[in-house]
Amino acid sequence: MWVHNADCCGNHISSIVKQDELLLREARKLSQQESQGINQMMEQIKKGNENPGIGTGVYHGITEFRHRNGGRIYARKTANGWEVLGYSGKGNQAKVWTRLKELYGR
């Protein structure tokens, strides 16, 4: 599916998406094109690029990495790198954001 728990260049990426049933279900709805965009951004993040894709937004301590094809990664910075909280496409972005705010919002 996607890169989970990977290390490169001092950037550790771990995923806790599977800990929430709704976030996991929404991640599985991604199109092949959205998944490819997410994988491309994950590779860039592993290499130390903290602004892959077409823009990065930060809300409630959660960073949103956006790919031009619609794929989204939601993560938070940790002492060792990044912790991935969820994935979405444009179509289910609002649903995923609502759940992330419920779980991790301040």
C-alpha positions in Angstrom: 0.0 0.0 0.0 2.3 2.8 1.2 5.6 3.2 2.9 5.2 2.5 6.6 7.9 2.7 9.3 10.8 3.7 7.0 14.1 5.3 7.8 16.3 7.4 5.5 18.7 10.3 6.0 17.6 10.7 9.6 13.9 11.0 8.7 11.9 8.2 10.4 8.4 7.8 9.0 6.0 5.7 11.0 2.3 5.2 10.5 -0.6 4.9 13.0 -3.3 4.9 10.3 -4.3 1.3 11.2 -5.2 2.3 14.8 -8.4 4.0 13.6 -11.0 2.0 11.6 -12.4 5.0 9.8 -9.1 6.4 8.8 -7.9 3.0 7.5 -11.2 2.5 5.6 -10.9 6.0 4.0 -7.2 5.3 3.1 -8.3 2.2 1.2 -10.6 4.2 -1.0 -7.8 6.0 -2.7 -7.5 5.7 -6.5 -4.3 4.2 -8.0 -3.3 7.7 -9.1 -3.8 9.2 -5.6 -1.8 6.3 -4.1 1.0 6.9 -6.6 1.1 10.5 -5.7 1.2 9.6 -2.0 4.1 7.2 -2.6 6.0 9.9 -4.5 5.6 12.4 -1.6 6.6 9.7 1.0 9.8 9.2 -0.9 10.5 12.9 -0.9 9.8 13.2 2.8 12.2 10.3 3.5 14.9 12.2 1.6 14.4 15.2 3.9 12.0 17.3 1.7 9.4 18.6 4.2 7.4 20.4 1.5 6.7 17.8 -1.2 3.8 18.2 -3.5 1.9 21.4 -4.3 1.6 22.8 -0.9 1.8 22.1 2.8 -0.7 23.2 5.4 -0.6 22.9 9.1 -3.7 22.7 11.2 -4.1 21.7 14.8 -0.5 20.5 14.8 -1.2 18.2 11.8 0.7 18.8 8.5 -1.2 18.1 5.3 1.0 17.2 2.3 -0.9 17.6 -1.0 -0.1 16.1 -4.4 -1.4 17.6 -7.6 -3.3 14.4 -8.4 -5.4 14.7 -5.3 -3.5 12.4 -2.9 -3.1 13.8 0.7 -0.9 12.7 3.6 -1.7 13.9 7.1 1.2 13.7 9.5 2.7 15.2 12.6 6.4 16.0 13.3 8.0 13.9 16.0 11.5 14.1 17.5 12.6 11.3 15.1 10.8 12.4 11.9 7.1 12.0 10.9 4.1 10.1 12.2 1.5 9.5 9.5 -2.0 9.8 10.8 -4.1 9.4 7.7 -4.4 9.5 3.9 -7.1 10.9 1.7 -8.0 12.0 -1.8 -10.0 15.1 -2.7 -13.2 13.2 -2.5 -12.9 12.1 1.1 -10.7 14.9 2.4 -13.4 16.5 4.6 -14.4 13.2 6.2 -10.7 12.4 7.0 -10.1 15.9 8.4 -13.1 15.7 10.6 -11.9 12.4 12.1 -8.4 13.7 12.6 -9.7 16.8 14.5 -11.7 14.5 16.7 -8.7 12.3 17.5 -5.8 14.8 17.5 -7.2 18.3 17.4 -6.6 20.7 20.2 
